[in-house]
Amino acid sequence: MPIETQSSPFLNRVRDAIRVRHYSIRTEQSYVSWIKRMALEQFIYPMHLRENIQMLRKSGDGNTFFLLGNEA
């Protein structure tokens, strides 16, 4: 696995906590990967979805509500 050149302070704290507990390097990598993936799924992807909905609304596309149901 490549070594990251820039990391968040939060992920550094996670790594430190894992190392204090003497977990394996593979466990550390897995936990950090899960956290990054969860951050993408919970924060980044919904943000893009909201932007796409706003663009569809601005374009006046009447199918927006058909595609997304009443949630849009």
PDB file of N, CA, C and O in Angstrom:
ATOM      1  N   MET A   1       0.835  -1.176   0.000  1.00  0.00           N
ATOM      2  CA  MET A   1       0.000   0.000   0.000  1.00  0.00           C
ATOM      3  C   MET A   1       0.884   1.245   0.000  1.00  0.00           C
ATOM      4  O   MET A   1       1.880   1.303   0.721  1.00  0.00           O
ATOM      5  N   PRO A   2       0.522   2.236  -0.805  1.00  0.00           N
ATOM      6  CA  PRO A   2       1.318   3.452  -0.834  1.00  0.00           C
ATOM      7  C   PRO A   2       1.149   4.257   0.454  1.00  0.00           C
ATOM      8  O   PRO A   2       0.075   4.272   1.055  1.00  0.00           O
ATOM      9  N   ILE A   3       2.198   4.907   0.853  1.00  0.00           N
ATOM     10  CA  ILE A   3       2.161   5.762   2.024  1.00  0.00           C
ATOM     11  C   ILE A   3       1.551   7.092   1.623  1.00  0.00           C
ATOM     12  O   ILE A   3       1.942   7.683   0.616  1.00  0.00           O
ATOM     13  N   GLU A   4       0.601   7.559   2.404  1.00  0.00           N
ATOM     14  CA  GLU A   4      -0.059   8.819   2.096  1.00  0.00           C
ATOM     15  C   GLU A   4       0.871   9.976   2.449  1.00  0.00           C
ATOM     16  O   GLU A   4       1.528   9.973   3.491  1.00  0.00           O
ATOM     17  N   THR A   5       0.911  10.957   1.564  1.00  0.00           N
ATOM     18  CA  THR A   5       1.760  12.110   1.812  1.00  0.00           C
ATOM     19  C   THR A   5       1.046  13.159   2.647  1.00  0.00           C
ATOM     20  O   THR A   5       1.688  13.943   3.346  1.00  0.00           O
ATOM     21  N   GLN A   6      -0.290  13.178   2.577  1.00  0.00           N
ATOM     22  CA  GLN A   6      -1.056  14.148   3.331  1.00  0.00           C
ATOM     23  C   GLN A   6      -2.241  13.436   3.956  1.00  0.00           C
ATOM     24  O   GLN A   6      -2.956  12.698   3.277  1.00  0.00           O
ATOM     25  N   SER A   7      -2.451  13.651   5.236  1.00  0.00           N
ATOM     26  CA  SER A   7      -3.533  12.977   5.919  1.00  0.00           C
ATOM     27  C   SER A   7      -4.210  13.957   6.869  1.00  0.00           C
ATOM     28  O   SER A   7      -3.629  14.962   7.278  1.00  0.00           O
ATOM     29  N   SER A   8      -5.440  13.640   7.202  1.00  0.00           N
ATOM     30  CA  SER A   8      -6.174  14.507   8.111  1.00  0.00           C
ATOM     31  C   SER A   8      -5.720  14.265   9.547  1.00  0.00           C
ATOM     32  O   SER A   8      -5.248  13.175   9.871  1.00  0.00           O
ATOM     33  N   PRO A   9      -5.858  15.259  10.397  1.00  0.00           N
ATOM     34  CA  PRO A   9      -5.534  15.065  11.812  1.00  0.00           C
ATOM     35  C   PRO A   9      -6.386  13.966  12.449  1.00  0.00           C
ATOM     36  O   PRO A   9      -5.915  13.233  13.318  1.00  0.00           O
ATOM     37  N   PHE A  10      -7.646  13.858  12.011  1.00  0.00           N
ATOM     38  CA  PHE A  10      -8.508  12.810  12.550  1.00  0.00           C
ATOM     39  C   PHE A  10      -7.956  11.423  12.229  1.00  0.00           C
ATOM     40  O   PHE A  10      -7.886  10.559  13.103  1.00  0.00           O
ATOM     41  N   LEU A  11      -7.563  11.215  10.969  1.00  0.00           N
ATOM     42  CA  LEU A  11      -7.030   9.902  10.596  1.00  0.00           C
ATOM     43  C   LEU A  11      -5.712   9.623  11.310  1.00  0.00           C
ATOM     44  O   LEU A  11      -5.418   8.473  11.637  1.00  0.00           O
ATOM     45  N   ASN A  12      -4.925  10.649  11.552  1.00  0.00           N
ATOM     46  CA  ASN A  12      -3.688  10.464  12.319  1.00  0.00           C
ATOM     47  C   ASN A  12      -4.001  10.006  13.743  1.00  0.00           C
ATOM     48  O   ASN A  12      -3.303   9.155  14.294  1.00  0.00           O
ATOM     49  N   ARG A  13      -5.053  10.572  14.334  1.00  0.00           N
ATOM     50  CA  ARG A  13      -5.448  10.153  15.684  1.00  0.00           C
ATOM     51  C   ARG A  13      -5.942   8.715  15.680  1.00  0.00           C
ATOM     52  O   ARG A  13      -5.663   7.954  16.607  1.00  0.00           O
ATOM     53  N   VAL A  14      -6.676   8.343  14.639  1.00  0.00           N
ATOM     54  CA  VAL A  14      -7.146   6.960  14.516  1.00  0.00           C
ATOM     55  C   VAL A  14      -5.950   6.019  14.426  1.00  0.00           C
ATOM     56  O   VAL A  14      -5.899   4.999  15.114  1.00  0.00           O
ATOM     57  N   ARG A  15      -4.995   6.367  13.578  1.00  0.00           N
ATOM     58  CA  ARG A  15      -3.797   5.522  13.434  1.00  0.00           C
ATOM     59  C   ARG A  15      -3.044   5.400  14.751  1.00  0.00           C
ATOM     60  O   ARG A  15      -2.601   4.312  15.120  1.00  0.00           O
ATOM     61  N   ASP A  16      -2.899   6.511  15.456  1.00  0.00           N
ATOM     62  CA  ASP A  16      -2.208   6.481  16.750  1.00  0.00           C
ATOM     63  C   ASP A  16      -2.929   5.574  17.738  1.00  0.00           C
ATOM     64  O   ASP A  16      -2.294   4.800  18.454  1.00  0.00           O
ATOM     65  N   ALA A  17      -4.258   5.669  17.778  1.00  0.00           N
ATOM     66  CA  ALA A  17      -5.036   4.838  18.697  1.00  0.00           C
ATOM     67  C   ALA A  17      -4.882   3.360  18.355  1.00  0.00           C
ATOM     68  O   ALA A  17      -4.789   2.517  19.247  1.00  0.00           O
ATOM     69  N   ILE A  18      -4.856   3.056  17.081  1.00  0.00           N
ATOM     70  CA  ILE A  18      -4.688   1.665  16.656  1.00  0.00           C
ATOM     71  C   ILE A  18      -3.296   1.157  17.019  1.00  0.00           C
ATOM     72  O   ILE A  18      -3.143   0.022  17.470  1.00  0.00           O
ATOM     73  N   ARG A  19      -2.297   1.989  16.824  1.00  0.00           N
ATOM     74  CA  ARG A  19      -0.915   1.577  17.124  1.00  0.00           C
ATOM     75  C   ARG A  19      -0.688   1.392  18.617  1.00  0.00           C
ATOM     76  O   ARG A  19       0.058   0.503  19.027  1.00  0.00           O
ATOM     77  N   VAL A  20      -1.331   2.232  19.436  1.00  0.00           N
ATOM     78  CA  VAL A  20      -1.198   2.088  20.885  1.00  0.00           C
ATOM     79  C   VAL A  20      -1.729   0.732  21.334  1.00  0.00           C
ATOM     80  O   VAL A  20      -1.233   0.134  22.289  1.00  0.00           O
ATOM     81  N   ARG A  21      -2.738   0.271  20.629  1.00  0.00           N
ATOM     82  CA  ARG A  21      -3.333  -1.026  20.970  1.00  0.00           C
ATOM     83  C   ARG A  21      -2.591  -2.203  20.323  1.00  0.00           C
ATOM     84  O   ARG A  21      -2.976  -3.360  20.492  1.00  0.00           O
ATOM     85  N   HIS A  22      -1.534  -1.891  19.589  1.00  0.00           N
ATOM     86  CA  HIS A  22      -0.669  -2.905  18.956  1.00  0.00           C
ATOM     87  C   HIS A  22      -1.414  -3.777  17.945  1.00  0.00           C
ATOM     88  O   HIS A  22      -1.139  -4.971  17.822  1.00  0.00           O
ATOM     89  N   TYR A  23      -2.361  -3.168  17.222  1.00  0.00           N
ATOM     90  CA  TYR A  23      -3.030  -3.887  16.142  1.00  0.00           C
ATOM     91  C   TYR A  23      -2.065  -4.005  14.967  1.00  0.00           C
ATOM     92  O   TYR A  23      -1.085  -3.265  14.882  1.00  0.00           O
ATOM     93  N   SER A  24      -2.344  -4.927  14.076  1.00  0.00           N
ATOM     94  CA  SER A  24      -1.472  -5.120  12.919  1.00  0.00           C
ATOM     95  C   SER A  24      -1.606  -3.950  11.950  1.00  0.00           C
ATOM     96  O   SER A  24      -2.597  -3.220  11.974  1.00  0.00           O
ATOM     97  N   ILE A  25      -0.598  -3.782  11.098  1.00  0.00           N
ATOM     98  CA  ILE A  25      -0.608  -2.711  10.101  1.00  0.00           C
ATOM     99  C   ILE A  25      -1.763  -2.910   9.129  1.00  0.00           C
ATOM    100  O   ILE A  25      -2.355  -1.938   8.660  1.00  0.00           O
ATOM    101  N   ARG A  26      -2.083  -4.152   8.826  1.00  0.00           N
ATOM    102  CA  ARG A  26      -3.201  -4.440   7.914  1.00  0.00           C
ATOM    103  C   ARG A  26      -4.528  -4.013   8.544  1.00  0.00           C
ATOM    104  O   ARG A  26      -5.399  -3.490   7.849  1.00  0.00           O
ATOM    105  N   THR A  27      -4.687  -4.228   9.835  1.00  0.00           N
ATOM    106  CA  THR A  27      -5.896  -3.781  10.527  1.00  0.00           C
ATOM    107  C   THR A  27      -5.988  -2.266  10.482  1.00  0.00           C
ATOM    108  O   THR A  27      -7.063  -1.714  10.244  1.00  0.00           O
ATOM    109  N   GLU A  28      -4.883  -1.597  10.706  1.00  0.00           N
ATOM    110  CA  GLU A  28      -4.848  -0.131  10.625  1.00  0.00           C
ATOM    111  C   GLU A  28      -5.275   0.338   9.238  1.00  0.00           C
ATOM    112  O   GLU A  28      -6.091   1.249   9.105  1.00  0.00           O
ATOM    113  N   GLN A  29      -4.725  -0.282   8.223  1.00  0.00           N
ATOM    114  CA  GLN A  29      -5.069   0.105   6.854  1.00  0.00           C
ATOM    115  C   GLN A  29      -6.550  -0.131   6.570  1.00  0.00           C
ATOM    116  O   GLN A  29      -7.202   0.690   5.924  1.00  0.00           O
ATOM    117  N   SER A  30      -7.072  -1.241   7.050  1.00  0.00           N
ATOM    118  CA  SER A  30      -8.492  -1.548   6.830  1.00  0.00           C
ATOM    119  C   SER A  30      -9.386  -0.535   7.529  1.00  0.00           C
ATOM    120  O   SER A  30     -10.342  -0.034   6.936  1.00  0.00           O
ATOM    121  N   TYR A  31      -9.080  -0.231   8.789  1.00  0.00           N
ATOM    122  CA  TYR A  31      -9.906   0.718   9.538  1.00  0.00           C
ATOM    123  C   TYR A  31      -9.885   2.091   8.880  1.00  0.00           C
ATOM    124  O   TYR A  31     -10.930   2.728   8.747  1.00  0.00           O
ATOM    125  N   VAL A  32      -8.713   2.551   8.470  1.00  0.00           N
ATOM    126  CA  VAL A  32      -8.609   3.861   7.828  1.00  0.00           C
ATOM    127  C   VAL A  32      -9.359   3.853   6.504  1.00  0.00           C
ATOM    128  O   VAL A  32     -10.028   4.828   6.162  1.00  0.00           O
ATOM    129  N   SER A  33      -9.254   2.770   5.766  1.00  0.00           N
ATOM    130  CA  SER A  33      -9.979   2.649   4.508  1.00  0.00           C
ATOM    131  C   SER A  33     -11.486   2.687   4.732  1.00  0.00           C
ATOM    132  O   SER A  33     -12.204   3.348   3.982  1.00  0.00           O
ATOM    133  N   TRP A  34     -11.972   1.989   5.751  1.00  0.00           N
ATOM    134  CA  TRP A  34     -13.400   1.996   6.056  1.00  0.00           C
ATOM    135  C   TRP A  34     -13.874   3.401   6.404  1.00  0.00           C
ATOM    136  O   TRP A  34     -14.939   3.832   5.963  1.00  0.00           O
ATOM    137  N   ILE A  35     -13.082   4.109   7.192  1.00  0.00           N
ATOM    138  CA  ILE A  35     -13.457   5.467   7.591  1.00  0.00           C
ATOM    139  C   ILE A  35     -13.529   6.375   6.375  1.00  0.00           C
ATOM    140  O   ILE A  35     -14.460   7.170   6.249  1.00  0.00           O
ATOM    141  N   LYS A  36     -12.560   6.265   5.482  1.00  0.00           N
ATOM    142  CA  LYS A  36     -12.569   7.092   4.268  1.00  0.00           C
ATOM    143  C   LYS A  36     -13.777   6.764   3.402  1.00  0.00           C
ATOM    144  O   LYS A  36     -14.443   7.664   2.889  1.00  0.00           O
ATOM    145  N   ARG A  37     -14.058   5.479   3.240  1.00  0.00           N
ATOM    146  CA  ARG A  37     -15.196   5.057   2.427  1.00  0.00           C
ATOM    147  C   ARG A  37     -16.508   5.552   3.045  1.00  0.00           C
ATOM    148  O   ARG A  37     -17.399   6.013   2.332  1.00  0.00           O
ATOM    149  N   MET A  38     -16.621   5.456   4.361  1.00  0.00           N
ATOM    150  CA  MET A  38     -17.826   5.917   5.040  1.00  0.00           C
ATOM    151  C   MET A  38     -17.989   7.425   4.868  1.00  0.00           C
ATOM    152  O   MET A  38     -19.104   7.910   4.675  1.00  0.00           O
ATOM    153  N   ALA A  39     -16.898   8.159   4.937  1.00  0.00           N
ATOM    154  CA  ALA A  39     -16.965   9.611   4.750  1.00  0.00           C
ATOM    155  C   ALA A  39     -17.455   9.932   3.339  1.00  0.00           C
ATOM    156  O   ALA A  39     -18.265  10.841   3.158  1.00  0.00           O
ATOM    157  N   LEU A  40     -16.976   9.201   2.353  1.00  0.00           N
ATOM    158  CA  LEU A  40     -17.436   9.424   0.985  1.00  0.00           C
ATOM    159  C   LEU A  40     -18.921   9.140   0.856  1.00  0.00           C
ATOM    160  O   LEU A  40     -19.669   9.934   0.285  1.00  0.00           O
ATOM    161  N   GLU A  41     -19.343   8.004   1.389  1.00  0.00           N
ATOM    162  CA  GLU A  41     -20.740   7.600   1.249  1.00  0.00           C
ATOM    163  C   GLU A  41     -21.679   8.529   2.003  1.00  0.00           C
ATOM    164  O   GLU A  41     -22.785   8.804   1.536  1.00  0.00           O
ATOM    165  N   GLN A  42     -21.252   9.015   3.165  1.00  0.00           N
ATOM    166  CA  GLN A  42     -22.143   9.807   4.003  1.00  0.00           C
ATOM    167  C   GLN A  42     -22.153  11.290   3.663  1.00  0.00           C
ATOM    168  O   GLN A  42     -23.165  11.962   3.862  1.00  0.00           O
ATOM    169  N   PHE A  43     -21.036  11.810   3.150  1.00  0.00           N
ATOM    170  CA  PHE A  43     -20.930  13.244   2.973  1.00  0.00           C
ATOM    171  C   PHE A  43     -20.696  13.689   1.535  1.00  0.00           C
ATOM    172  O   PHE A  43     -21.363  14.609   1.062  1.00  0.00           O
ATOM    173  N   ILE A  44     -19.775  13.063   0.840  1.00  0.00           N
ATOM    174  CA  ILE A  44     -19.402  13.522  -0.490  1.00  0.00           C
ATOM    175  C   ILE A  44     -20.456  13.140  -1.520  1.00  0.00           C
ATOM    176  O   ILE A  44     -20.908  13.999  -2.278  1.00  0.00           O
ATOM    177  N   TYR A  45     -20.861  11.866  -1.567  1.00  0.00           N
ATOM    178  CA  TYR A  45     -21.838  11.432  -2.558  1.00  0.00           C
ATOM    179  C   TYR A  45     -23.177  12.155  -2.423  1.00  0.00           C
ATOM    180  O   TYR A  45     -23.724  12.594  -3.435  1.00  0.00           O
ATOM    181  N   PRO A  46     -23.732  12.296  -1.207  1.00  0.00           N
ATOM    182  CA  PRO A  46     -24.993  13.045  -1.097  1.00  0.00           C
ATOM    183  C   PRO A  46     -24.859  14.494  -1.567  1.00  0.00           C
ATOM    184  O   PRO A  46     -25.807  15.056  -2.117  1.00  0.00           O
ATOM    185  N   MET A  47     -23.701  15.095  -1.357  1.00  0.00           N
ATOM    186  CA  MET A  47     -23.489  16.465  -1.801  1.00  0.00           C
ATOM    187  C   MET A  47     -23.581  16.531  -3.321  1.00  0.00           C
ATOM    188  O   MET A  47     -24.193  17.452  -3.862  1.00  0.00           O
ATOM    189  N   HIS A  48     -22.982  15.569  -4.013  1.00  0.00           N
ATOM    190  CA  HIS A  48     -23.067  15.536  -5.473  1.00  0.00           C
ATOM    191  C   HIS A  48     -24.498  15.281  -5.938  1.00  0.00           C
ATOM    192  O   HIS A  48     -24.946  15.853  -6.932  1.00  0.00           O
ATOM    193  N   LEU A  49     -25.203  14.431  -5.223  1.00  0.00           N
ATOM    194  CA  LEU A  49     -26.592  14.160  -5.573  1.00  0.00           C
ATOM    195  C   LEU A  49     -27.427  15.434  -5.451  1.00  0.00           C
ATOM    196  O   LEU A  49     -28.239  15.733  -6.326  1.00  0.00           O
ATOM    197  N   ARG A  50     -27.226  16.185  -4.364  1.00  0.00           N
ATOM    198  CA  ARG A  50     -27.962  17.438  -4.199  1.00  0.00           C
ATOM    199  C   ARG A  50     -27.640  18.413  -5.321  1.00  0.00           C
ATOM    200  O   ARG A  50     -28.528  19.102  -5.823  1.00  0.00           O
ATOM    201  N   GLU A  51     -26.363  18.473  -5.719  1.00  0.00           N
ATOM    202  CA  GLU A  51     -25.978  19.366  -6.812  1.00  0.00           C
ATOM    203  C   GLU A  51     -26.654  18.950  -8.114  1.00  0.00           C
ATOM    204  O   GLU A  51     -27.103  19.803  -8.879  1.00  0.00           O
ATOM    205  N   ASN A  52     -26.730  17.643  -8.372  1.00  0.00           N
ATOM    206  CA  ASN A  52     -27.376  17.159  -9.592  1.00  0.00           C
ATOM    207  C   ASN A  52     -28.863  17.483  -9.584  1.00  0.00           C
ATOM    208  O   ASN A  52     -29.413  17.864 -10.617  1.00  0.00           O
ATOM    209  N   ILE A  53     -29.515  17.340  -8.451  1.00  0.00           N
ATOM    210  CA  ILE A  53     -30.936  17.664  -8.355  1.00  0.00           C
ATOM    211  C   ILE A  53     -31.148  19.148  -8.614  1.00  0.00           C
ATOM    212  O   ILE A  53     -32.081  19.529  -9.322  1.00  0.00           O
ATOM    213  N   GLN A  54     -30.290  19.988  -8.046  1.00  0.00           N
ATOM    214  CA  GLN A  54     -30.413  21.426  -8.266  1.00  0.00           C
ATOM    215  C   GLN A  54     -30.227  21.771  -9.741  1.00  0.00           C
ATOM    216  O   GLN A  54     -30.937  22.625 -10.272  1.00  0.00           O
ATOM    217  N   MET A  55     -29.279  21.113 -10.404  1.00  0.00           N
ATOM    218  CA  MET A  55     -29.061  21.371 -11.824  1.00  0.00           C
ATOM    219  C   MET A  55     -30.280  20.956 -12.635  1.00  0.00           C
ATOM    220  O   MET A  55     -30.670  21.662 -13.565  1.00  0.00           O
ATOM    221  N   LEU A  56     -30.892  19.813 -12.295  1.00  0.00           N
ATOM    222  CA  LEU A  56     -32.089  19.363 -13.008  1.00  0.00           C
ATOM    223  C   LEU A  56     -33.243  20.339 -12.792  1.00  0.00           C
ATOM    224  O   LEU A  56     -34.008  20.625 -13.714  1.00  0.00           O
ATOM    225  N   ARG A  57     -33.360  20.842 -11.576  1.00  0.00           N
ATOM    226  CA  ARG A  57     -34.433  21.796 -11.296  1.00  0.00           C
ATOM    227  C   ARG A  57     -34.226  23.086 -12.079  1.00  0.00           C
ATOM    228  O   ARG A  57     -35.178  23.652 -12.616  1.00  0.00           O
ATOM    229  N   LYS A  58     -32.973  23.552 -12.143  1.00  0.00           N
ATOM    230  CA  LYS A  58     -32.679  24.790 -12.868  1.00  0.00           C
ATOM    231  C   LYS A  58     -32.923  24.621 -14.361  1.00  0.00           C
ATOM    232  O   LYS A  58     -33.317  25.570 -15.039  1.00  0.00           O
ATOM    233  N   SER A  59     -32.690  23.411 -14.874  1.00  0.00           N
ATOM    234  CA  SER A  59     -32.866  23.179 -16.303  1.00  0.00           C
ATOM    235  C   SER A  59     -34.342  23.081 -16.676  1.00  0.00           C
ATOM    236  O   SER A  59     -34.695  23.117 -17.855  1.00  0.00           O
ATOM    237  N   GLY A  60     -35.200  22.956 -15.667  1.00  0.00           N
ATOM    238  CA  GLY A  60     -36.630  22.861 -15.934  1.00  0.00           C
ATOM    239  C   GLY A  60     -37.044  21.500 -16.455  1.00  0.00           C
ATOM    240  O   GLY A  60     -38.102  21.372 -17.071  1.00  0.00           O
ATOM    241  N   ASP A  61     -36.242  20.497 -16.222  1.00  0.00           N
ATOM    242  CA  ASP A  61     -36.543  19.147 -16.682  1.00  0.00           C
ATOM    243  C   ASP A  61     -37.725  18.591 -15.893  1.00  0.00           C
ATOM    244  O   ASP A  61     -37.609  18.343 -14.693  1.00  0.00           O
ATOM    245  N   GLY A  62     -38.843  18.398 -16.552  1.00  0.00           N
ATOM    246  CA  GLY A  62     -40.042  17.907 -15.890  1.00  0.00           C
ATOM    247  C   GLY A  62     -39.936  16.467 -15.440  1.00  0.00           C
ATOM    248  O   GLY A  62     -40.749  16.017 -14.633  1.00  0.00           O
ATOM    249  N   ASN A  63     -38.954  15.729 -15.939  1.00  0.00           N
ATOM    250  CA  ASN A  63     -38.805  14.320 -15.567  1.00  0.00           C
ATOM    251  C   ASN A  63     -38.082  14.144 -14.246  1.00  0.00           C
ATOM    252  O   ASN A  63     -37.965  13.020 -13.757  1.00  0.00           O
ATOM    253  N   THR A  64     -37.600  15.216 -13.661  1.00  0.00           N
ATOM    254  CA  THR A  64     -36.877  15.117 -12.399  1.00  0.00           C
ATOM    255  C   THR A  64     -37.728  14.420 -11.349  1.00  0.00           C
ATOM    256  O   THR A  64     -37.261  13.515 -10.657  1.00  0.00           O
ATOM    257  N   PHE A  65     -38.969  14.844 -11.237  1.00  0.00           N
ATOM    258  CA  PHE A  65     -39.831  14.268 -10.217  1.00  0.00           C
ATOM    259  C   PHE A  65     -40.220  12.834 -10.560  1.00  0.00           C
ATOM    260  O   PHE A  65     -40.449  12.021  -9.665  1.00  0.00           O
ATOM    261  N   PHE A  66     -40.294  12.526 -11.838  1.00  0.00           N
ATOM    262  CA  PHE A  66     -40.572  11.168 -12.256  1.00  0.00           C
ATOM    263  C   PHE A  66     -39.418  10.248 -11.876  1.00  0.00           C
ATOM    264  O   PHE A  66     -39.638   9.142 -11.383  1.00  0.00           O
ATOM    265  N   LEU A  67     -38.187  10.704 -12.105  1.00  0.00           N
ATOM    266  CA  LEU A  67     -37.011   9.882 -11.830  1.00  0.00           C
ATOM    267  C   LEU A  67     -36.754   9.736 -10.341  1.00  0.00           C
ATOM    268  O   LEU A  67     -36.359   8.665  -9.878  1.00  0.00           O
ATOM    269  N   LEU A  68     -36.973  10.800  -9.594  1.00  0.00           N
ATOM    270  CA  LEU A  68     -36.615  10.791  -8.187  1.00  0.00           C
ATOM    271  C   LEU A  68     -37.809  10.639  -7.261  1.00  0.00           C
ATOM    272  O   LEU A  68     -37.652  10.639  -6.040  1.00  0.00           O
ATOM    273  N   GLY A  69     -38.984  10.511  -7.823  1.00  0.00           N
ATOM    274  CA  GLY A  69     -40.173  10.417  -6.999  1.00  0.00           C
ATOM    275  C   GLY A  69     -40.496  11.757  -6.389  1.00  0.00           C
ATOM    276  O   GLY A  69     -40.114  12.793  -6.932  1.00  0.00           O
ATOM    277  N   ASN A  70     -41.176  11.757  -5.296  1.00  0.00           N
ATOM    278  CA  ASN A  70     -41.571  12.994  -4.641  1.00  0.00           C
ATOM    279  C   ASN A  70     -40.490  13.529  -3.703  1.00  0.00           C
ATOM    280  O   ASN A  70     -40.707  14.536  -3.029  1.00  0.00           O
ATOM    281  N   GLU A  71     -39.334  12.875  -3.648  1.00  0.00           N
ATOM    282  CA  GLU A  71     -38.269  13.280  -2.740  1.00  0.00           C
ATOM    283  C   GLU A  71     -37.543  14.514  -3.229  1.00  0.00           C
ATOM    284  O   GLU A  71     -36.928  15.219  -2.428  1.00  0.00           O
ATOM    285  N   ALA A  72     -37.596  14.796  -4.523  1.00  0.00           N
ATOM    286  CA  ALA A  72     -36.829  15.914  -5.087  1.00  0.00           C
ATOM    287  C   ALA A  72     -37.456  17.241  -4.759  1.00  0.00           C
ATOM    288  O   ALA A  72     -36.939  18.284  -5.157  1.00  0.00           O
TER     289      ALA A  72
END
